[in-house]
Amino acid sequence: MHVLVTRPEPAAERTAAALLARGHDVWKLPLMTVEPIAADLSGGWGGVIITSANVPAAIAASPARAALLKLPLYAVGGRSAEAARTAGFANVTSAGGDVRDLVRLLRGRKADATAPLLYLAGEDRAADLIGELAAHGIAAEMRVVYRAVAAPFPDELVAALESGDVQAVLHFSRRSADNYLAGAHEAGIAEQALAVRHYCLSAQVAAPLEAAGARRVTVAPRPEEAALIELLPLSPA
């Protein structure tokens, strides 16, 4: 299939490589860039929580990084856990799923026994993790350490959608789905953009596409990149 990947780098390159390995043609046109946000991360923390693989790179220049690397880190899934280990975190545990799985993990480990947890987050979040943890008696504080900045549709993407060269789009976050819809509307090709197949990491990611009228939307059985890519047929149906 001719597949569009809109996620930011370096994740876009990794996804493109996985698609190429399965025989797909790939349009790699990121519609977002990730920018770090300076934040005061000092404090007596009992551990670190992340829900995005963008976080480790975002705190690379933080004065508190060395201290944070010594703490246990709890990641929402395998990709964010891998990014944390690559960045130097040694004690990393993955919830292997979504925010609900992460809350269950933290409840089971009583991770805040010695001090509050530090949730390193993006500017846009789909869930109130701090509130969910508080409901279970787990103390945590949030610091925003990165933002995703939307980019308009490049001319080559407009042309590809108008000509039907793009057969499918992968969506890894609700924000990326929203950006895709907004970019298509601004470029005047909303109908063509909705007509292609949409493969989404979760039902939450799929929601804005379905609300906008997309009819060929498929949700991965697990919120993991591999599960999403495996949904794509190896030849056009």
C-alpha positions in Angstrom: 0.0 0.0 0.0 0.9 3.7 -0.4 1.0 4.7 3.3 1.3 8.2 4.8 3.2 8.7 8.0 2.7 12.1 9.6 4.3 11.6 13.0 7.3 13.7 14.0 10.9 12.6 13.7 12.7 10.4 14.8 9.6 8.2 15.3 8.6 8.8 11.6 11.8 7.3 10.3 11.4 4.2 12.5 7.8 3.7 11.4 8.7 4.2 7.7 11.4 1.5 8.0 8.9 -1.0 9.5 6.5 -0.3 6.7 9.1 -0.7 4.0 10.2 -4.0 5.5 6.6 -5.2 5.0 6.6 -4.1 1.3 4.6 -0.9 1.6 5.4 2.4 -0.2 5.8 5.2 2.3 5.1 8.9 2.3 7.0 10.3 5.3 5.7 13.8 5.8 5.6 14.9 9.4 2.8 17.3 10.3 4.2 18.0 13.7 7.5 18.9 15.3 8.4 18.4 18.9 9.9 21.3 20.9 11.3 21.0 24.5 9.9 23.3 27.1 12.1 24.4 30.0 10.7 23.4 33.4 12.0 23.2 36.9 12.3 19.5 37.6 14.1 19.7 40.9 12.6 18.1 44.0 12.5 15.0 46.1 10.7 12.6 43.8 9.9 9.0 44.4 10.0 8.2 40.7 9.3 9.4 37.2 6.2 8.8 35.0 6.2 9.2 31.2 3.4 8.6 28.7 5.4 9.6 25.6 8.7 8.6 23.9 9.3 12.3 23.3 10.0 13.0 27.0 13.6 11.6 27.4 14.9 13.8 24.6 12.9 16.8 25.9 14.7 16.8 29.2 18.2 16.2 27.8 19.4 19.7 28.7 17.6 19.9 32.1 19.9 20.5 35.1 17.9 17.9 37.0 18.5 15.2 34.4 21.3 13.4 36.3 19.2 13.1 39.4 16.2 11.9 37.5 18.1 9.2 35.8 18.7 7.6 39.2 15.0 7.2 39.9 12.7 4.4 38.9 10.8 5.3 35.8 7.3 4.1 34.9 6.4 4.2 31.2 3.0 3.8 29.6 4.3 1.4 26.9 7.2 -0.3 25.3 8.2 2.5 23.0 8.4 5.1 25.8 10.2 2.6 28.0 12.8 2.0 25.2 13.3 5.7 24.8 13.9 6.1 28.5 16.4 3.3 28.6 18.3 4.7 25.6 18.4 8.1 27.4 20.1 6.5 30.4 17.3 5.5 32.8 18.3 2.1 34.3 15.3 1.2 36.4 12.4 1.3 33.8 9.1 -0.5 34.1 6.5 -0.5 31.2 2.8 -0.7 31.8 2.5 -2.2 28.3 -0.7 -0.4 27.3 -2.5 2.8 28.0 -3.0 5.3 30.8 -5.4 2.9 32.6 -2.7 0.2 32.5 -0.2 2.7 33.9 -2.5 3.6 36.8 -2.9 -0.1 37.6 0.8 -0.6 37.6 1.4 2.3 39.9 -1.3 1.2 42.3 0.2 -2.3 42.5 3.7 -1.0 43.1 2.6 1.7 45.6 5.2 3.8 43.7 4.7 6.9 45.9 5.6 5.2 49.2 8.6 7.5 49.8 7.8 10.7 47.9 5.5 12.1 45.2 6.0 10.9 41.6 7.0 13.3 38.9 4.9 13.1 35.7 6.8 14.5 32.7 4.2 15.4 30.2 3.5 17.1 26.9 1.5 20.3 26.6 -1.5 18.5 25.1 -2.7 15.5 27.0 -5.6 13.1 26.4 -6.1 12.0 30.0 -6.0 13.5 33.5 -3.3 11.1 34.8 -2.7 13.2 38.0 -6.4 13.2 38.8 -6.6 9.4 38.3 -3.7 8.8 40.5 -5.0 11.1 43.2 -8.3 9.1 43.2 -6.3 6.1 44.2 -4.3 7.9 46.8 -1.1 8.2 44.8 0.7 11.6 45.1 2.1 12.9 41.8 3.0 16.3 40.3 3.1 17.2 36.6 5.7 19.2 34.7 5.2 20.0 31.0 8.5 19.4 29.2 7.5 19.5 25.5 5.0 20.7 23.0 3.9 19.4 19.6 3.8 22.2 17.0 1.5 21.6 13.9 2.7 22.1 10.4 0.5 22.8 7.3 0.0 20.3 4.5 3.0 20.6 2.1 2.1 20.9 -1.6 3.3 17.4 -2.3 0.8 15.9 0.2 -2.1 17.9 -1.2 -1.2 16.7 -4.7 -0.9 13.1 -3.5 -4.3 13.1 -1.8 -6.0 14.8 -4.8 -4.5 12.2 -7.2 -5.4 9.2 -5.0 -1.7 8.2 -4.6 -2.2 7.9 -0.8 -4.1 4.8 0.2 -3.8 4.8 3.9 -2.7 7.1 6.8 -1.4 6.0 10.2 -2.5 8.0 13.2 -0.6 7.5 16.5 -2.2 10.2 18.6 -5.4 12.2 18.8 -3.3 15.4 18.3 -1.9 14.0 15.1 -5.4 13.1 13.9 -6.7 16.6 14.7 -3.7 18.1 12.9 -4.4 16.0 9.8 -8.0 17.1 9.7 -7.2 20.7 10.3 -4.5 20.7 7.6 -6.8 19.0 5.1 -9.6 21.5 5.8 -7.1 24.4 5.4 -5.8 23.0 2.1 -9.4 22.5 0.8 -9.1 18.7 0.4 -11.1 17.5 3.4 -13.1 15.1 1.3 -10.1 13.4 -0.3 -8.3 13.3 3.1 -11.2 11.5 4.7 -11.7 9.0 1.9 -8.5 7.1 2.4 -8.1 4.3 4.9 -7.2 5.4 8.5 -5.4 3.1 10.8 -5.4 4.4 14.4 -3.5 3.4 17.6 -6.6 3.6 19.8 -10.3 4.4 19.8 -9.5 7.8 21.2 -7.2 8.5 18.3 -9.9 7.4 15.9 -12.7 9.5 17.4 -12.1 12.9 15.6 -11.7 11.1 12.3 -15.0 9.3 12.7 -16.7 12.4 13.9 -15.5 14.2 10.8 -17.0 11.5 8.5 -14.2 9.1 7.8 -15.8 5.7 7.1 -12.7 3.5 6.6 -11.3 3.6 10.1 -9.5 0.7 11.8 -8.3 0.6 15.4 -5.3 -1.4 16.5 -6.1 -4.3 19.0 -3.3 -3.0 21.2 -1.9 0.5 21.5 1.4 -0.4 20.0 3.1 0.5 16.8 3.6 -3.2 15.7 -0.1 -4.0 16.3 -1.0 -0.9 14.2 1.3 -1.8 11.3 0.1 -5.4 11.3 -3.4 -4.2 10.4 -2.3 -3.1 6.9 -2.8 -5.6 4.2 0.3 -6.7 2.4 -1.4 -6.0 -0.9 -4.2 -3.6 -1.8 -7.7 -5.1 -1.2 
